[in-house]
Amino acid sequence: MLAVAIAVVTSTVSSQTAATYAAPIKGKATKGKATKVAVDSTEKKSKEADKKTKGPKPVMVTVAEGDSLSSIAERNSSTWVRLYNANEAVQHPDIINPGQELRVPGADEQLVDRALPQPPTPAPVVAAPVQTSYQAPAAPSTSYPVDANSAKATIYARESGNNPNATNPGGCYGIGQDCNGVVRGQCGADYACQDSYFTNYMARRYGSWEAALAFWNANGWW
């Protein structure tokens, strides 16, 4: 009986010992698996956050001969104002060059309005004082004409020699030298058509031929 009792006690202790060491082993395996799942979940969230931060790839277009901001905007369901606001390298909305890279903003992109370049304010014309007695005529004036027709004629003469077929080495064309290819495509060598185009350009940018000439005198172009 004593031998049997000892055997039972020994068997019980052995079973408890095995149970005691089995539990930690099982627990360690579970903890390791849970840690790996947590790391995988963190990496997945990090990748998704990176994708949201990067956002969509910007749409870039290359300016071709004859392009304008308006024509590029129309092809890309946008407006020339949004293209001008999104591309600070464009100094004037009427002046872009073939080969230039432009970014087309997204439809829901918020843009800051850029101020349009303003032509210089023409100097006021001071009336000559009334003469109360005869004086010898003054020497011929060397200043540029200030009436609209003379100012326009001066610009056309400087730009093209008043030749509607004139083309400079940079590809600018017509009596007023359009560098965007619009006049060549719309008017060809038609003088009246070109004159109408450049008159509209003058009015939109300068407001008068006198102001346009004043800008030309200061910068050598208009």
Z-matrix of the N, CA and C atoms (Angstrom, degrees):
N
C 1 1.469
C 2 1.525 1 111.27
N 3 1.297 2 115.20 1 -40.93
C 4 1.465 3 119.45 2 179.67
C 5 1.523 4 110.82 3 -62.69
N 6 1.306 5 115.40 4 -40.99
C 7 1.482 6 119.35 5 178.99
C 8 1.507 7 111.03 6 -64.13
N 9 1.335 8 116.85 7 -38.85
C 10 1.456 9 120.82 8 179.67
C 11 1.517 10 109.91 9 -66.15
N 12 1.305 11 117.34 10 -42.23
C 13 1.477 12 121.30 11 -179.37
C 14 1.504 13 110.86 12 -62.78
N 15 1.327 14 115.61 13 -42.36
C 16 1.474 15 119.24 14 178.95
C 17 1.518 16 110.62 15 -62.44
N 18 1.336 17 116.22 16 -40.49
C 19 1.472 18 120.57 17 179.46
C 20 1.513 19 111.52 18 -62.97
N 21 1.330 20 116.73 19 -39.42
C 22 1.466 21 120.98 20 -179.16
C 23 1.504 22 109.91 21 -67.18
N 24 1.341 23 116.50 22 -45.18
C 25 1.465 24 120.55 23 179.61
C 26 1.517 25 110.57 24 -61.38
N 27 1.328 26 115.11 25 -44.15
C 28 1.478 27 119.39 26 179.95
C 29 1.520 28 111.30 27 -61.43
N 30 1.329 29 117.34 28 -41.81
C 31 1.469 30 122.06 29 179.59
C 32 1.520 31 110.86 30 -64.22
N 33 1.362 32 116.18 31 -39.70
C 34 1.464 33 120.28 32 -179.36
C 35 1.507 34 111.22 33 -65.99
N 36 1.340 35 116.28 34 -44.89
C 37 1.477 36 120.67 35 179.73
C 38 1.515 37 110.74 36 -62.74
N 39 1.329 38 115.82 37 -41.00
C 40 1.481 39 119.41 38 179.22
C 41 1.506 40 111.01 39 -62.76
N 42 1.331 41 117.26 40 -41.33
C 43 1.471 42 120.95 41 -179.81
C 44 1.507 43 110.61 42 -64.84
N 45 1.344 44 117.37 43 -42.55
C 46 1.463 45 120.72 44 -179.79
C 47 1.515 46 110.68 45 -65.31
N 48 1.337 47 114.70 46 -40.46
C 49 1.482 48 118.23 47 179.17
C 50 1.516 49 111.55 48 -62.21
N 51 1.338 50 115.71 49 -42.92
C 52 1.476 51 119.68 50 178.53
C 53 1.511 52 110.94 51 -62.69
N 54 1.347 53 116.47 52 -41.25
C 55 1.467 54 119.79 53 179.04
C 56 1.505 55 111.36 54 -65.47
N 57 1.334 56 115.53 55 -37.55
C 58 1.467 57 119.79 56 -179.00
C 59 1.513 58 111.67 57 -63.80
N 60 1.291 59 119.77 58 -39.42
C 61 1.466 60 122.95 59 -178.78
C 62 1.514 61 112.85 60 -84.87
N 63 1.331 62 117.31 61 -22.19
C 64 1.467 63 119.05 62 -179.88
C 65 1.511 64 111.06 63 -71.88
N 66 1.315 65 117.40 64 -38.03
C 67 1.467 66 121.09 65 -175.33
C 68 1.513 67 112.63 66 -61.00
N 69 1.354 68 117.57 67 -48.26
C 70 1.468 69 116.29 68 179.86
C 71 1.517 70 113.07 69 -61.43
N 72 1.336 71 117.71 70 -37.49
C 73 1.475 72 120.17 71 -179.22
C 74 1.510 73 110.21 72 -62.08
N 75 1.350 74 115.46 73 -43.99
C 76 1.466 75 119.22 74 179.43
C 77 1.524 76 110.44 75 -65.18
N 78 1.316 77 115.24 76 -40.26
C 79 1.463 78 119.49 77 179.53
C 80 1.508 79 112.17 78 -63.12
N 81 1.325 80 119.36 79 -41.55
C 82 1.475 81 123.21 80 179.45
C 83 1.512 82 111.08 81 -61.71
N 84 1.300 83 117.96 82 -43.72
C 85 1.470 84 120.94 83 -179.58
C 86 1.523 85 110.59 84 -62.00
N 87 1.325 86 117.60 85 -42.68
C 88 1.466 87 121.99 86 -179.81
C 89 1.510 88 110.96 87 -64.98
N 90 1.341 89 115.90 88 -42.27
C 91 1.472 90 119.76 89 -179.67
C 92 1.524 91 111.24 90 -64.13
N 93 1.303 92 118.78 91 -41.26
C 94 1.463 93 122.67 92 178.23
C 95 1.517 94 112.15 93 -62.17
N 96 1.320 95 116.15 94 -41.82
C 97 1.472 96 120.28 95 179.02
C 98 1.525 97 110.58 96 -66.00
N 99 1.335 98 117.52 97 -41.37
C 100 1.464 99 120.72 98 179.32
C 101 1.513 100 111.36 99 -63.86
N 102 1.341 101 115.94 100 -39.00
C 103 1.473 102 120.09 101 178.75
C 104 1.513 103 110.84 102 -62.80
N 105 1.336 104 117.76 103 -43.27
C 106 1.471 105 121.92 104 -179.99
C 107 1.532 106 111.10 105 -63.18
N 108 1.334 107 117.30 106 -40.98
C 109 1.467 108 120.72 107 178.29
C 110 1.522 109 110.11 108 -63.03
N 111 1.343 110 116.24 109 -40.84
C 112 1.469 111 119.82 110 179.83
C 113 1.526 112 110.94 111 -64.12
N 114 1.335 113 117.86 112 -41.43
C 115 1.470 114 122.06 113 179.03
C 116 1.515 115 110.63 114 -64.26
N 117 1.357 116 116.80 115 -45.04
C 118 1.468 117 120.61 116 178.94
C 119 1.524 118 110.54 117 -60.32
N 120 1.337 119 117.40 118 -41.31
C 121 1.466 120 121.14 119 179.78
C 122 1.516 121 110.95 120 -64.64
N 123 1.346 122 116.89 121 -40.16
C 124 1.473 123 120.86 122 178.83
C 125 1.519 124 111.25 123 -64.63
N 126 1.346 125 117.22 124 -43.68
C 127 1.467 126 121.06 125 178.84
C 128 1.523 127 111.35 126 -62.67
N 129 1.335 128 116.63 127 -39.92
C 130 1.466 129 120.67 128 179.96
C 131 1.523 130 110.68 129 -63.58
N 132 1.364 131 116.38 130 -44.00
C 133 1.459 132 120.15 131 178.84
C 134 1.519 133 110.94 132 -64.12
N 135 1.346 134 116.41 133 -37.24
C 136 1.472 135 120.46 134 179.62
C 137 1.519 136 110.86 135 -64.40
N 138 1.346 137 117.34 136 -42.34
C 139 1.470 138 121.02 137 178.65
C 140 1.536 139 110.88 138 -64.30
N 141 1.349 140 116.32 139 -41.46
C 142 1.464 141 119.10 140 179.28
C 143 1.529 142 110.77 141 -65.06
N 144 1.340 143 116.51 142 -38.12
C 145 1.470 144 119.87 143 178.15
C 146 1.518 145 110.87 144 -65.28
N 147 1.359 146 117.20 145 -38.46
C 148 1.470 147 120.83 146 178.13
C 149 1.517 148 110.81 147 -62.70
N 150 1.339 149 116.79 148 -40.98
C 151 1.468 150 120.42 149 -179.69
C 152 1.529 151 110.03 150 -63.19
N 153 1.365 152 116.65 151 -42.38
C 154 1.463 153 119.48 152 -179.54
C 155 1.524 154 110.88 153 -66.62
N 156 1.349 155 116.30 154 -36.48
C 157 1.466 156 119.79 155 -178.77
C 158 1.516 157 111.64 156 -68.03
N 159 1.327 158 116.63 157 -41.61
C 160 1.465 159 120.48 158 -179.01
C 161 1.524 160 111.87 159 -65.76
N 162 1.321 161 118.76 160 -39.34
C 163 1.457 162 121.76 161 179.24
C 164 1.524 163 112.16 162 71.36
N 165 1.334 164 117.18 163 -178.94
C 166 1.469 165 120.89 164 -178.80
C 167 1.524 166 111.87 165 -70.18
N 168 1.315 167 116.34 166 150.76
C 169 1.457 168 122.06 167 178.78
C 170 1.530 169 109.61 168 -68.98
N 171 1.357 170 117.83 169 132.24
C 172 1.475 171 119.67 170 -177.65
C 173 1.528 172 111.88 171 -64.22
N 174 1.348 173 115.48 172 147.61
C 175 1.459 174 121.72 173 177.77
C 176 1.528 175 108.53 174 -89.22
N 177 1.344 176 117.37 175 119.87
C 178 1.457 177 122.62 176 -179.08
C 179 1.529 178 109.32 177 -114.07
N 180 1.329 179 116.53 178 140.54
C 181 1.460 180 121.44 179 176.37
C 182 1.522 181 108.37 180 -127.86
N 183 1.322 182 116.16 181 151.18
C 184 1.459 183 122.17 182 177.66
C 185 1.517 184 109.01 183 -105.24
N 186 1.317 185 117.46 184 127.35
C 187 1.460 186 122.36 185 -179.05
C 188 1.526 187 109.53 186 -66.37
N 189 1.331 188 116.23 187 129.30
C 190 1.462 189 122.32 188 177.74
C 191 1.528 190 109.72 189 -106.24
N 192 1.330 191 115.94 190 166.52
C 193 1.462 192 121.38 191 177.84
C 194 1.527 193 109.37 192 -57.26
N 195 1.317 194 117.39 193 129.12
C 196 1.456 195 121.71 194 178.95
C 197 1.520 196 114.46 195 89.63
N 198 1.351 197 117.63 196 -4.45
C 199 1.464 198 120.44 197 178.94
C 200 1.529 199 111.54 198 -74.29
N 201 1.301 200 115.14 199 153.89
C 202 1.465 201 122.70 200 170.61
C 203 1.524 202 106.36 201 -138.46
N 204 1.337 203 117.14 202 167.11
C 205 1.461 204 119.29 203 178.05
C 206 1.530 205 111.18 204 -59.47
N 207 1.342 206 115.89 205 -36.19
C 208 1.470 207 119.65 206 -179.43
C 209 1.526 208 111.49 207 -65.70
N 210 1.354 209 116.88 208 -44.42
C 211 1.472 210 119.45 209 -177.96
C 212 1.524 211 110.95 210 -68.59
N 213 1.347 212 116.94 211 -38.80
C 214 1.467 213 119.90 212 178.02
C 215 1.522 214 110.26 213 -65.83
N 216 1.337 215 116.71 214 -41.84
C 217 1.465 216 120.89 215 179.35
C 218 1.531 217 111.09 216 -62.53
N 219 1.336 218 116.83 217 -41.44
C 220 1.468 219 120.54 218 -179.46
C 221 1.529 220 110.95 219 -62.79
N 222 1.352 221 116.37 220 -40.01
C 223 1.472 222 119.74 221 179.64
C 224 1.526 223 112.07 222 -68.54
N 225 1.316 224 117.48 223 -22.91
C 226 1.460 225 121.04 224 -175.47
C 227 1.533 226 113.08 225 -113.93
N 228 1.345 227 116.27 226 20.99
C 229 1.465 228 122.14 227 176.55
C 230 1.523 229 111.62 228 53.64
N 231 1.330 230 116.00 229 47.37
C 232 1.460 231 121.25 230 179.73
C 233 1.523 232 108.23 231 -136.35
N 234 1.326 233 118.06 232 -163.14
C 235 1.461 234 123.03 233 177.05
C 236 1.521 235 108.72 234 -130.51
N 237 1.349 236 115.39 235 158.01
C 238 1.468 237 117.96 236 -179.34
C 239 1.526 238 110.53 237 -66.67
N 240 1.337 239 117.12 238 -27.80
C 241 1.467 240 119.86 239 179.09
C 242 1.531 241 110.60 240 -65.54
N 243 1.358 242 117.29 241 -43.17
C 244 1.466 243 120.45 242 179.63
C 245 1.523 244 110.73 243 -66.99
N 246 1.342 245 117.51 244 -38.78
C 247 1.472 246 119.64 245 176.60
C 248 1.527 247 110.60 246 -63.25
N 249 1.332 248 116.27 247 -42.72
C 250 1.480 249 120.24 248 179.58
C 251 1.529 250 110.20 249 -63.42
N 252 1.336 251 117.64 250 -42.73
C 253 1.460 252 120.83 251 -179.64
C 254 1.522 253 112.39 252 -67.37
N 255 1.342 254 117.35 253 -31.12
C 256 1.466 255 121.04 254 -176.37
C 257 1.526 256 112.95 255 -85.00
N 258 1.338 257 118.81 256 -11.66
C 259 1.469 258 121.46 257 -175.69
C 260 1.519 259 109.61 258 -126.17
N 261 1.329 260 116.05 259 92.70
C 262 1.463 261 120.75 260 -177.18
C 263 1.524 262 112.11 261 -68.69
N 264 1.355 263 117.72 262 -17.81
C 265 1.456 264 119.70 263 178.06
C 266 1.533 265 111.90 264 -69.34
N 267 1.332 266 117.11 265 -19.78
C 268 1.469 267 120.96 266 176.69
C 269 1.522 268 107.90 267 -80.06
N 270 1.323 269 116.54 268 111.08
C 271 1.460 270 121.02 269 -176.15
C 272 1.524 271 112.39 270 -80.31
N 273 1.346 272 116.37 271 -30.16
C 274 1.464 273 120.40 272 179.32
C 275 1.527 274 108.17 273 -141.22
N 276 1.343 275 118.88 274 133.22
C 277 1.470 276 120.91 275 -175.93
C 278 1.520 277 114.14 276 -62.10
N 279 1.335 278 118.80 277 -18.10
C 280 1.459 279 121.11 278 179.55
C 281 1.526 280 112.29 279 -93.27
N 282 1.349 281 117.63 280 -1.24
C 283 1.462 282 119.79 281 -174.54
C 284 1.524 283 109.85 282 -126.79
N 285 1.340 284 116.51 283 102.73
C 286 1.460 285 122.93 284 170.48
C 287 1.531 286 107.50 285 -132.32
N 288 1.309 287 117.01 286 156.09
C 289 1.463 288 120.98 287 -172.50
C 290 1.520 289 111.34 288 -120.55
N 291 1.356 290 117.83 289 143.73
C 292 1.466 291 121.04 290 175.91
C 293 1.526 292 110.83 291 -54.24
N 294 1.337 293 116.04 292 137.07
C 295 1.458 294 121.30 293 -179.16
C 296 1.515 295 113.41 294 93.00
N 297 1.315 296 117.60 295 -12.92
C 298 1.469 297 121.24 296 -179.17
C 299 1.527 298 109.94 297 -72.31
N 300 1.342 299 117.17 298 138.65
C 301 1.460 300 122.47 299 179.40
C 302 1.540 301 109.76 300 -92.77
N 303 1.332 302 116.22 301 129.04
C 304 1.462 303 121.30 302 178.86
C 305 1.527 304 109.37 303 -123.75
N 306 1.324 305 116.27 304 143.28
C 307 1.464 306 121.72 305 176.71
C 308 1.523 307 109.63 306 -96.77
N 309 1.329 308 116.09 307 130.14
C 310 1.465 309 121.60 308 177.28
C 311 1.530 310 107.55 309 -93.16
N 312 1.336 311 118.95 310 114.75
C 313 1.469 312 120.26 311 -177.54
C 314 1.523 313 111.16 312 -69.94
N 315 1.334 314 115.96 313 152.81
C 316 1.452 315 120.88 314 176.62
C 317 1.524 316 111.11 315 -66.49
N 318 1.328 317 115.86 316 157.50
C 319 1.462 318 120.36 317 -176.10
C 320 1.528 319 112.10 318 -62.67
N 321 1.351 320 117.23 319 -31.64
C 322 1.462 321 120.03 320 -178.20
C 323 1.526 322 112.30 321 -102.30
N 324 1.328 323 117.29 322 9.74
C 325 1.473 324 120.30 323 -178.90
C 326 1.529 325 110.56 324 -74.76
N 327 1.329 326 115.62 325 132.88
C 328 1.456 327 121.15 326 178.72
C 329 1.533 328 108.96 327 -86.88
N 330 1.329 329 117.21 328 123.39
C 331 1.459 330 122.16 329 -177.09
C 332 1.530 331 110.54 330 -118.75
N 333 1.317 332 114.60 331 147.92
C 334 1.463 333 120.17 332 176.38
C 335 1.529 334 108.44 333 -88.01
N 336 1.325 335 116.75 334 129.45
C 337 1.461 336 121.18 335 -179.92
C 338 1.522 337 110.36 336 -65.64
N 339 1.341 338 115.79 337 129.36
C 340 1.458 339 121.25 338 175.95
C 341 1.528 340 109.25 339 -97.09
N 342 1.304 341 116.02 340 139.78
C 343 1.460 342 119.93 341 178.66
C 344 1.527 343 109.91 342 -71.48
N 345 1.322 344 116.42 343 139.15
C 346 1.456 345 120.73 344 177.02
C 347 1.525 346 109.26 345 -75.80
N 348 1.338 347 117.41 346 144.70
C 349 1.468 348 119.11 347 178.02
C 350 1.521 349 110.40 348 -62.92
N 351 1.302 350 115.97 349 136.98
C 352 1.453 351 121.40 350 -177.44
C 353 1.528 352 110.39 351 -105.18
N 354 1.337 353 117.06 352 136.67
C 355 1.464 354 119.62 353 176.40
C 356 1.516 355 110.45 354 -68.90
N 357 1.298 356 117.19 355 154.45
C 358 1.465 357 118.97 356 179.15
C 359 1.526 358 111.56 357 -66.14
N 360 1.315 359 116.04 358 147.72
C 361 1.468 360 120.82 359 178.45
C 362 1.525 361 109.09 360 -75.41
N 363 1.341 362 117.22 361 123.07
C 364 1.468 363 118.45 362 -179.13
C 365 1.519 364 111.09 363 -64.02
N 366 1.307 365 115.64 364 146.94
C 367 1.466 366 120.15 365 179.52
C 368 1.521 367 109.16 366 -68.01
N 369 1.323 368 117.28 367 140.09
C 370 1.470 369 119.87 368 179.78
C 371 1.527 370 110.72 369 -65.06
N 372 1.327 371 114.61 370 145.50
C 373 1.459 372 120.64 371 178.59
C 374 1.529 373 108.35 372 -85.95
N 375 1.303 374 115.64 373 119.93
C 376 1.459 375 120.69 374 -179.04
C 377 1.527 376 108.87 375 -92.63
N 378 1.326 377 115.11 376 125.35
C 379 1.463 378 119.73 377 -179.56
C 380 1.528 379 110.07 378 -68.33
N 381 1.313 380 114.99 379 143.01
C 382 1.466 381 119.91 380 178.56
C 383 1.525 382 109.60 381 -69.54
N 384 1.312 383 117.99 382 143.30
C 385 1.470 384 120.24 383 178.94
C 386 1.522 385 111.13 384 -65.26
N 387 1.331 386 115.80 385 148.81
C 388 1.463 387 121.45 386 179.17
C 389 1.523 388 109.03 387 -72.13
N 390 1.326 389 115.81 388 128.50
C 391 1.460 390 120.28 389 -179.92
C 392 1.532 391 109.70 390 -88.14
N 393 1.296 392 115.58 391 130.84
C 394 1.468 393 120.13 392 -179.92
C 395 1.530 394 112.32 393 -97.68
N 396 1.307 395 115.81 394 -7.61
C 397 1.467 396 119.85 395 177.84
C 398 1.518 397 108.64 396 -148.33
N 399 1.303 398 115.11 397 163.04
C 400 1.456 399 118.95 398 -177.08
C 401 1.530 400 110.75 399 -67.10
N 402 1.334 401 114.54 400 138.03
C 403 1.456 402 120.74 401 173.43
C 404 1.517 403 107.97 402 -133.91
N 405 1.280 404 115.30 403 154.63
C 406 1.466 405 119.48 404 176.98
C 407 1.515 406 109.13 405 -63.59
N 408 1.338 407 118.86 406 142.31
C 409 1.474 408 120.68 407 -179.57
C 410 1.527 409 111.41 408 -60.44
N 411 1.298 410 115.58 409 142.35
C 412 1.458 411 120.40 410 179.36
C 413 1.518 412 110.22 411 -71.15
N 414 1.303 413 115.61 412 160.20
C 415 1.468 414 120.67 413 177.69
C 416 1.526 415 109.10 414 -64.58
N 417 1.321 416 117.77 415 152.63
C 418 1.475 417 119.97 416 -179.46
C 419 1.526 418 110.75 417 -54.18
N 420 1.310 419 115.01 418 138.45
C 421 1.466 420 120.12 419 -178.93
C 422 1.526 421 110.02 420 -70.64
N 423 1.329 422 115.52 421 140.30
C 424 1.465 423 120.54 422 176.77
C 425 1.516 424 111.75 423 -101.89
N 426 1.338 425 116.96 424 4.07
C 427 1.466 426 119.77 425 179.75
C 428 1.527 427 109.50 426 -77.34
N 429 1.343 428 116.02 427 161.05
C 430 1.458 429 120.96 428 -179.60
C 431 1.526 430 110.41 429 -77.95
N 432 1.325 431 116.98 430 152.90
C 433 1.476 432 119.75 431 -179.51
C 434 1.520 433 110.18 432 -62.26
N 435 1.347 434 115.19 433 152.21
C 436 1.455 435 119.12 434 -177.64
C 437 1.529 436 112.62 435 -116.41
N 438 1.342 437 119.46 436 -7.12
C 439 1.461 438 118.94 437 177.89
C 440 1.531 439 109.02 438 -81.10
N 441 1.343 440 115.69 439 156.02
C 442 1.459 441 121.80 440 -171.21
C 443 1.528 442 112.70 441 -59.56
N 444 1.337 443 118.11 442 -49.30
C 445 1.462 444 120.36 443 -176.56
C 446 1.526 445 111.64 444 -62.99
N 447 1.338 446 116.71 445 -41.21
C 448 1.460 447 119.28 446 179.54
C 449 1.521 448 111.04 447 -67.62
N 450 1.344 449 116.49 448 -38.61
C 451 1.464 450 120.08 449 178.80
C 452 1.521 451 110.63 450 -63.63
N 453 1.342 452 116.61 451 -43.63
C 454 1.465 453 119.64 452 178.91
C 455 1.520 454 110.69 453 -63.99
N 456 1.323 455 117.38 454 -45.04
C 457 1.462 456 121.07 455 -179.65
C 458 1.530 457 110.82 456 -61.28
N 459 1.333 458 117.00 457 -37.37
C 460 1.464 459 120.57 458 178.98
C 461 1.525 460 110.71 459 -64.65
N 462 1.338 461 116.98 460 -44.09
C 463 1.466 462 120.74 461 179.58
C 464 1.523 463 110.80 462 -63.07
N 465 1.354 464 117.07 463 -46.79
C 466 1.461 465 120.29 464 -179.57
C 467 1.534 466 111.13 465 -61.53
N 468 1.346 467 115.70 466 -39.93
C 469 1.465 468 119.48 467 -179.19
C 470 1.526 469 110.64 468 -64.68
N 471 1.322 470 117.03 469 -40.29
C 472 1.465 471 120.12 470 -178.41
C 473 1.528 472 111.60 471 -73.11
N 474 1.322 473 116.50 472 -38.12
C 475 1.455 474 120.01 473 -175.65
C 476 1.527 475 112.73 474 -74.57
N 477 1.333 476 116.92 475 -40.97
C 478 1.468 477 118.62 476 -170.81
C 479 1.517 478 114.37 477 -141.00
N 480 1.350 479 118.50 478 0.88
C 481 1.461 480 119.19 479 -170.57
C 482 1.509 481 110.63 480 67.93
N 483 1.356 482 116.38 481 24.27
C 484 1.467 483 123.73 482 -179.04
C 485 1.528 484 112.41 483 62.79
N 486 1.331 485 115.47 484 30.06
C 487 1.471 486 121.37 485 -177.80
C 488 1.524 487 109.20 486 -105.85
N 489 1.349 488 119.52 487 115.59
C 490 1.465 489 121.26 488 -178.03
C 491 1.523 490 113.26 489 -67.79
N 492 1.349 491 117.50 490 -15.16
C 493 1.466 492 120.78 491 178.85
C 494 1.524 493 112.44 492 -97.34
N 495 1.318 494 117.94 493 3.49
C 496 1.464 495 120.77 494 -175.56
C 497 1.529 496 110.53 495 -66.66
N 498 1.347 497 116.15 496 134.31
C 499 1.461 498 122.78 497 177.69
C 500 1.524 499 108.01 498 -134.12
N 501 1.327 500 116.63 499 124.97
C 502 1.462 501 118.72 500 -179.35
C 503 1.531 502 110.42 501 -88.16
N 504 1.332 503 119.63 502 171.55
C 505 1.480 504 121.22 503 -177.57
C 506 1.519 505 113.54 504 -59.23
N 507 1.334 506 117.45 505 -23.91
C 508 1.462 507 120.14 506 179.19
C 509 1.514 508 113.68 507 -84.71
N 510 1.331 509 118.03 508 -0.87
C 511 1.457 510 121.54 509 179.18
C 512 1.508 511 114.70 510 92.87
N 513 1.348 512 118.24 511 1.83
C 514 1.467 513 120.78 512 178.12
C 515 1.533 514 109.03 513 -70.50
N 516 1.344 515 116.59 514 142.33
C 517 1.473 516 120.09 515 -166.30
C 518 1.519 517 111.08 516 -134.51
N 519 1.348 518 114.73 517 147.69
C 520 1.453 519 121.44 518 169.73
C 521 1.513 520 113.79 519 97.81
N 522 1.351 521 115.41 520 -179.93
C 523 1.457 522 120.49 521 -175.70
C 524 1.531 523 111.95 522 -65.94
N 525 1.327 524 117.44 523 -27.34
C 526 1.463 525 120.37 524 178.36
C 527 1.514 526 113.35 525 -108.06
N 528 1.361 527 116.44 526 1.61
C 529 1.464 528 123.35 527 177.23
C 530 1.536 529 112.52 528 60.34
N 531 1.353 530 115.46 529 74.42
C 532 1.456 531 122.32 530 172.94
C 533 1.522 532 108.69 531 -79.98
N 534 1.341 533 117.98 532 126.56
C 535 1.464 534 122.24 533 -175.97
C 536 1.527 535 112.55 534 -99.51
N 537 1.330 536 118.08 535 3.23
C 538 1.465 537 120.68 536 -178.10
C 539 1.533 538 113.00 537 -102.92
N 540 1.323 539 117.63 538 -0.65
C 541 1.464 540 120.95 539 178.24
C 542 1.511 541 114.71 540 80.41
N 543 1.337 542 117.84 541 3.30
C 544 1.472 543 120.55 542 -176.99
C 545 1.519 544 110.64 543 -71.26
N 546 1.335 545 117.77 544 -46.40
C 547 1.470 546 121.25 545 -177.65
C 548 1.521 547 110.48 546 -62.94
N 549 1.324 548 117.48 547 -42.23
C 550 1.471 549 119.69 548 179.75
C 551 1.520 550 110.54 549 -59.78
N 552 1.337 551 116.92 550 -41.13
C 553 1.458 552 120.40 551 -178.55
C 554 1.521 553 113.38 552 -75.82
N 555 1.333 554 118.12 553 -36.18
C 556 1.462 555 121.34 554 -175.92
C 557 1.529 556 112.99 555 -85.41
N 558 1.336 557 116.89 556 -37.33
C 559 1.460 558 119.84 557 -169.94
C 560 1.525 559 114.90 558 -117.21
N 561 1.329 560 117.16 559 -27.06
C 562 1.454 561 117.55 560 -170.65
C 563 1.516 562 109.20 561 62.62
N 564 1.333 563 117.37 562 -135.04
C 565 1.472 564 121.59 563 -178.98
C 566 1.533 565 112.50 564 -95.10
N 567 1.337 566 118.24 565 13.18
C 568 1.459 567 121.91 566 179.69
C 569 1.534 568 109.35 567 -68.86
N 570 1.333 569 117.01 568 110.92
C 571 1.468 570 121.65 569 -174.00
C 572 1.532 571 111.34 570 -63.49
N 573 1.336 572 116.97 571 -45.07
C 574 1.469 573 120.49 572 -177.26
C 575 1.530 574 110.78 573 -62.84
N 576 1.341 575 115.82 574 -41.38
C 577 1.467 576 120.34 575 179.36
C 578 1.525 577 110.15 576 -64.51
N 579 1.335 578 116.21 577 -43.47
C 580 1.467 579 119.69 578 178.78
C 581 1.528 580 110.96 579 -63.35
N 582 1.345 581 115.65 580 -43.42
C 583 1.462 582 119.63 581 -179.05
C 584 1.528 583 110.31 582 -60.43
N 585 1.334 584 117.53 583 -40.06
C 586 1.465 585 121.44 584 178.69
C 587 1.519 586 110.62 585 -64.38
N 588 1.342 587 116.59 586 -42.41
C 589 1.472 588 120.41 587 179.77
C 590 1.526 589 111.08 588 -61.96
N 591 1.344 590 116.25 589 -49.06
C 592 1.461 591 119.29 590 -176.43
C 593 1.543 592 111.71 591 -70.72
N 594 1.329 593 116.85 592 -28.79
C 595 1.460 594 119.17 593 175.48
C 596 1.527 595 110.49 594 -66.55
N 597 1.340 596 116.81 595 -41.18
C 598 1.461 597 120.16 596 177.13
C 599 1.525 598 110.79 597 -65.31
N 600 1.341 599 116.26 598 -39.43
C 601 1.464 600 120.53 599 177.27
C 602 1.529 601 110.55 600 -61.42
N 603 1.348 602 115.69 601 -43.97
C 604 1.463 603 120.52 602 179.13
C 605 1.533 604 110.91 603 -60.05
N 606 1.343 605 116.47 604 -47.45
C 607 1.460 606 120.67 605 -176.59
C 608 1.526 607 111.64 606 -64.55
N 609 1.341 608 116.07 607 -38.77
C 610 1.463 609 120.18 608 -178.53
C 611 1.525 610 111.94 609 -69.43
N 612 1.325 611 116.76 610 -36.46
C 613 1.463 612 119.19 611 -174.02
C 614 1.527 613 113.93 612 -97.08
N 615 1.344 614 117.26 613 -37.89
C 616 1.461 615 119.38 614 -172.57
C 617 1.535 616 113.68 615 -115.21
N 618 1.303 617 117.27 616 -28.60
C 619 1.459 618 119.45 617 -179.84
C 620 1.513 619 114.47 618 92.74
N 621 1.324 620 118.05 619 -23.75
C 622 1.464 621 121.33 620 178.37
C 623 1.518 622 108.82 621 -160.48
N 624 1.333 623 115.13 622 156.88
C 625 1.464 624 119.49 623 177.08
C 626 1.526 625 110.49 624 -66.60
N 627 1.329 626 116.89 625 -33.08
C 628 1.461 627 119.64 626 178.99
C 629 1.534 628 111.12 627 -62.19
N 630 1.347 629 115.72 628 -42.51
C 631 1.465 630 119.69 629 178.81
C 632 1.525 631 111.02 630 -68.04
N 633 1.341 632 116.03 631 -36.90
C 634 1.466 633 119.56 632 178.18
C 635 1.530 634 110.53 633 -62.99
N 636 1.336 635 116.54 634 -41.44
C 637 1.468 636 120.18 635 179.33
C 638 1.530 637 110.64 636 -67.10
N 639 1.331 638 116.53 637 -38.19
C 640 1.463 639 119.41 638 178.19
C 641 1.524 640 110.77 639 -61.02
N 642 1.331 641 116.56 640 -40.41
C 643 1.467 642 120.38 641 176.81
C 644 1.513 643 110.70 642 -65.59
N 645 1.351 644 117.06 643 -41.63
C 646 1.465 645 120.36 644 179.28
C 647 1.531 646 110.28 645 -61.64
N 648 1.309 647 116.74 646 -42.64
C 649 1.477 648 120.47 647 -179.11
C 650 1.523 649 110.68 648 -61.65
N 651 1.351 650 116.91 649 -34.71
C 652 1.456 651 120.62 650 -177.50
C 653 1.519 652 113.45 651 -82.35
N 654 1.365 653 117.06 652 -26.18
C 655 1.471 654 119.86 653 -171.46
C 656 1.515 655 114.72 654 -122.83
N 657 1.325 656 118.10 655 -16.00
C 658 1.467 657 119.97 656 -179.32
C 659 1.519 658 113.27 657 81.86
N 660 1.309 659 118.56 658 7.63
C 661 1.477 660 123.67 659 175.75
C 662 1.529 661 106.63 660 -157.95
N 663 1.340 662 114.74 661 169.47
C 664 1.472 663 117.58 662 179.46
C 665 1.516 664 110.38 663 -139.03
